Amino acid sequence: MRRVNQITVNGTLRQIDAEGSRSLLSILRDDLELTGTKYGCGEGECGACTVLLDGQPVRSCITPVSAAAAKPIVTIEDIHHPVQDAFLETGALQCGYCTSGMIVAAVALLNKTPHPTRQEIVRHMNGNICRCGTYLRIVEAIQKAAQAHA
Amino acid sequence: MLDQLDRRDFMSLFGSGLLVAFSSKAQESGIARRMPPGIPQDVDSWLHVGEDGVVTVYTGKTEIGQNIRTSLTQAVSEELRCPAGSISLIMADTGLTPFDMGTFGSRTTPTMAPQLRRAAATARDTLLDLAAEKWKAGRDRLSIADGKITCADGGQSIGFGALTKGQKLAKTINRDLAVARPIGQSVPKLFGRDIVTGIHKYTPDLVRPGMWHGRVLRPPAFGATLVSLEPHNLPGVTIVRDGDFVGVAAPDAQSAANALRQLKAEWKRTQQPSGAMLYEDLKKTASPGEGPSSGSIEQGLASADVKLHATYTVAYIAHAPLEPRAALAEWDNGALTVWTGTQRPFGVRPELAEAFKIPEDRVRVIVPDFGSAYGGKHSGECAIEAARLARAAAKPVKLVWSREEEFTWGYFRPAGVIEVSSGARRDGTLTAWDFHNYNSGPSGIQGLYEIPHQRNIFHPADAPLRQGSYRGLAATANHFARESHIDELARELAIDPLAFRLKNLTDARLRAVLQAAADRFGWGSMKGNAKGIGMACGFEKGGYIATCAQVAVENGRIRILRVVEAFECGAIVNPDHLRNQIQGAISMAIGGALFEQMRFDNGQILNGRFSLYRVPRFSDMPEIDVVLVDRPDLPSAGAGETPIVGLAPAVANAVYDFNGTRLRGLPLTASG
């Protein structure tokens, strides 16, 4: 597989030297030290590694870096969104390990659907696992951020 | 890193001898402190007032999402009368914090909070003495608030830091000083912003200069031994083979993964247990066991109008914390420092010392606030592996377990079989209770109900899988069996399950939560009108719990619609964080109640991935209503665990109410 030499992360062109088959997650964490994006399962089942690729939420653990080379990537480090305050205000985190992925997924939803119904929130967020069980507060945080946007 | 401090500890000439000189460099740089053995009795081991007014507090407890960083800071803030923002809590660092057994058993709130309160109260007392002496004023003329002491006479005011000039408070903790009960404020989670912005560093996020990355070659099954390994060398990679342990370390994570793939190992497997005969095996290998008993079961059964016998089972389940085990190990002149997410840093330290045959004081374990544990991170296996690789590579090495490793090579919540024989009279009076738990454990096994003839026996058995602690321990299993069985008796007697419980319960605190949950749920008006309602109650680790649930069974699938849970654990410390713990425990409990079960066969875990092991998700959430019962007159107990025990039996009882099917095994499946 071809090598990838640059990707655009958080608005900056970053030089890398990686096999194209490597996961985007590994590039972000190990090569670029953007550790806000977490490893949770390696099979796209938990959502802890969610980043925005061309505005779409993707599981970076199963996204080969070659598929991300030509598109803008946004990680939690460059997210500045009211939903972050809403998470704090509603106490929508305990250990916080899932939180980066939750917030990136929530931002993707709110960008596309500024006023999601409860059902839309659940459907969109269902691929993200919070083992501490703060799901209901996360729904509340997303609703709160949506209302603030009104 | 482990350099002994030149502490120049001598009694200061300053003031009245309440202060001693302090080498402030130590705490700023994180260099290890010399700590008295055991549980220190001096204020300075727990608390230091810096010249800048920052109060540094030390505790061996770990922050794993239960928000004790916040609640312990609140305790010191309230007792010392200084803003929470002026307190820096150093947690779980064997080089800096006093010894601590570990963060488990819901002990932080009932034991560590009072300990820090006493240290803070002694510090407050000392600060007042210092101010009194400084101003030659009577203590009764002084007030202390907001990190300052003020004198009513001249109106002078001085900050804590200006008063101590950063020197140590040379006082033994005065256990006679009165400490206050918590105020009960919902202080927001400390460092929450670091988490929502992604900058908090969990162990897998740490980097040390020159750090390498490790991977471990796992055997194909439990009990397998290594026969051969090829190759012995790979360029630029360190390969470690030590007995049956095989691992690699490489300058980057990708090279370590590539190296691991190139290793060809031959393993010799042995016959190992399988899950198919799990419950039979547990009973077969059980020992006679012991537990509280009173009266005579025979007599109790003889006086009963209705007798029941039932067997309940509970599967092995995994903690599956979202942060898998991880460790970063660094050797320096024969001394070892390991950063790792463990609930027992002072337990992992001797594990490391033993593994490498070095004295414990040459080992330092540092625990960053981590991606939770739920009882699953008591042990140091990952720390030992990382340290082995680091020693061989002569580099700092970080090892992060994969999800499959976390599911397979940690330990599990014990499976169990519980047999109950009981008797009751027609009027609903319980007469006999014979309760036998095989393997899952004795937590929460004690009788709740007033029964003249009862036995509650735990029988240890040969465990087919490595098993250990889990949030709530066996209290979940024991409550599932007890509260299911109570429901079975109530149905058999055609007595309302709430009335039946109340008739046989005398504990006022338990009755209070049961009534609170039933009232909020609308038990009285729903009974006979709504379908699919069930309840359970219990007591464990100082907490009283009652849970009501409403379910529907659709196409063979149990759907939990609504849960009301009342909880009382004495004086409430932080209402919002308490509510969060209870909501989280209920949500987590849904997994053990409905889906979670380790499948294993001949030493292999068959479903060690999230795609094969179903955990609760957004779409599984019912409406959850938490009723906090506050008892400001009582000491606070912990709340991280007990709120998990009520859901499974309440749901099982609700399923019976829905369709008449009695489910006696966890996870509950509608087909039985």
Interface residues (C-beta under 8 A of the other chain):
Chain A: A18 E19 R22 S26 R29 D30 D31 E33 T35 G36 T37 K38 Y39 G40 C41 G42 E43 E45 C46 A48 T75 I76 E77 I79 Q84 D85 F87 L88 G91 L93 Q94 C95 G96 Y97 C98 T99 S100 I103 I121 V122 R123 M125 N126 G127 N128 I129 C130 R131 C132 G133 T134 Y135 L136 R137 I138 V139
Chain B: I64 G65 Q66 N67 P188 K189 G192 R193 I195 V196 T197 G198 I199 H200 K201 Y202 P204 D205 V207 H213 D252 A253 Q254 A320 P321 L322 E323 P324 D369 F370 G371 S372 Y374 V400 S402 R403 D576 H577 N580 Q581 Q583 G584 A585 I586 S587 M588 R609 F610 S611 V615 P616 R617 F618 S619 M621 I624
